[in-house]
Amino acid sequence: QVQLVESGGGLVQPGGSLRLSCSVPVSSFRMNIMEWYRAAPGKQREWVATILSSFTTSYQDSVKGRFTISRDNTKKLVYMQMNSLRPEDTAVYYCRTRRGTTLDYWGQGTQVTVSS
């Protein structure tokens, strides 16, 4: 079983920044779609951002211009730089890697809390 490991979460004040990282130990990393999701307290998990193998990115409207997803194919890491954080960004953030219909792995999540 592949285990993705997120890190970088924590407590930050509104307007602050955090950088999440996710280690993805799969041989097919450079061909995989990489994504971040989040689950706010009492809410369902929602998609946040995607980066394709072509490095094309897409974002949920609420984070556009504030969050940036990136990937390092050599280190097999995916990142999400989060700036101008808001209390409504408070959630557990999950990393996901997938390719086709046969590969789909999730991390265990990292808590991000935005509060003064």
C-alpha positions as CSV (number, residue, x, y, z in Angstrom):
1,Q,0.0,0.0,0.0
2,V,1.4,3.4,-1.0
3,Q,1.4,6.0,1.8
4,L,1.3,9.7,0.9
5,V,2.6,11.9,3.7
6,E,1.5,15.5,4.1
7,S,3.3,18.1,6.2
8,G,3.4,21.8,6.8
9,G,0.1,22.4,8.4
10,G,-0.4,24.4,11.6
11,L,-1.9,27.4,13.2
12,V,-1.6,30.8,11.4
13,Q,-3.2,34.2,11.7
14,P,-5.6,35.6,9.1
15,G,-3.5,37.0,6.2
16,G,-0.7,34.6,6.9
17,S,0.9,32.0,4.8
18,L,1.7,28.3,4.9
19,R,3.3,25.8,2.6
20,L,2.1,22.3,2.5
21,S,4.2,19.4,1.2
22,C,3.2,15.9,0.2
23,S,5.6,13.0,-0.4
24,V,4.4,10.6,-3.1
25,P,6.5,7.5,-3.2
26,V,5.3,6.0,-6.5
27,S,7.4,5.2,-9.5
28,S,4.9,6.8,-11.9
29,F,5.0,10.1,-10.1
30,R,5.8,12.3,-13.1
31,M,2.9,10.8,-15.1
32,N,0.4,11.2,-12.3
33,I,-2.3,13.8,-11.6
34,M,-1.6,15.5,-8.2
35,E,-4.3,17.2,-6.2
36,W,-5.1,18.8,-2.9
37,Y,-8.5,18.5,-1.2
38,R,-9.7,19.8,2.1
39,A,-12.4,19.0,4.6
40,A,-13.6,21.8,6.9
41,P,-15.2,21.0,10.2
42,G,-18.7,19.5,9.7
43,K,-18.4,19.6,5.9
44,Q,-17.6,17.2,3.1
45,R,-14.2,16.9,1.5
46,E,-13.9,19.3,-1.4
47,W,-11.4,19.7,-4.3
48,V,-8.9,22.6,-4.0
49,A,-6.3,22.4,-6.7
50,T,-4.9,20.1,-9.4
51,I,-1.6,19.9,-11.3
52,L,-1.3,17.6,-14.3
53,S,1.8,15.9,-15.6
54,S,2.1,18.7,-18.1
55,F,2.3,21.2,-15.1
56,T,-1.1,22.6,-16.1
57,T,-2.9,23.8,-12.9
58,S,-6.5,24.5,-11.9
59,Y,-8.0,25.9,-8.7
60,Q,-11.3,26.2,-6.8
61,D,-12.6,29.7,-7.3
62,S,-12.3,30.6,-3.6
63,V,-8.5,30.0,-3.6
64,K,-7.6,31.4,-7.0
65,G,-4.9,34.1,-6.7
66,R,-4.0,33.0,-3.1
67,F,-3.0,29.3,-3.4
68,T,-0.4,27.9,-5.8
69,I,0.1,24.2,-6.4
70,S,3.4,22.9,-7.7
71,R,5.3,19.7,-8.1
72,D,8.9,18.4,-8.1
73,N,9.2,15.3,-10.2
74,T,12.8,14.6,-9.1
75,K,11.9,14.6,-5.4
76,K,8.4,13.2,-5.9
77,L,6.9,16.0,-3.9
78,V,3.8,18.1,-4.5
79,Y,3.4,21.5,-2.8
80,M,0.7,24.0,-2.1
81,Q,1.7,27.5,-1.2
82,M,-1.1,29.2,0.6
83,N,-1.1,33.0,1.0
84,S,-3.6,35.5,2.4
85,L,-5.2,32.8,4.5
86,R,-8.7,33.3,5.8
87,P,-10.6,31.7,8.7
88,E,-12.7,29.8,6.1
89,D,-9.6,28.1,4.9
90,T,-9.5,26.2,8.2
91,A,-9.6,22.5,7.3
92,V,-7.8,19.2,7.1
93,Y,-5.9,19.2,3.8
94,Y,-5.4,16.0,1.9
95,C,-3.0,15.1,-0.9
96,R,-4.1,12.8,-3.7
97,T,-2.3,11.2,-6.6
98,R,-4.1,9.4,-9.4
99,R,-3.7,8.1,-12.9
100,G,-6.3,6.4,-15.1
101,T,-8.7,4.1,-13.3
102,T,-6.1,1.9,-11.5
103,L,-4.1,4.3,-9.4
104,D,-5.6,6.4,-6.7
105,Y,-4.0,7.2,-3.4
106,W,-4.7,9.6,-0.6
107,G,-2.7,11.0,2.3
108,Q,-3.8,11.0,5.9
109,G,-4.2,14.8,6.0
110,T,-2.7,17.8,7.7
111,Q,-4.6,20.3,9.8
112,V,-4.6,24.0,8.8
113,T,-6.1,26.4,11.3
114,V,-6.5,30.1,10.5
115,S,-7.4,32.0,13.6
116,S,-6.3,35.1,15.6
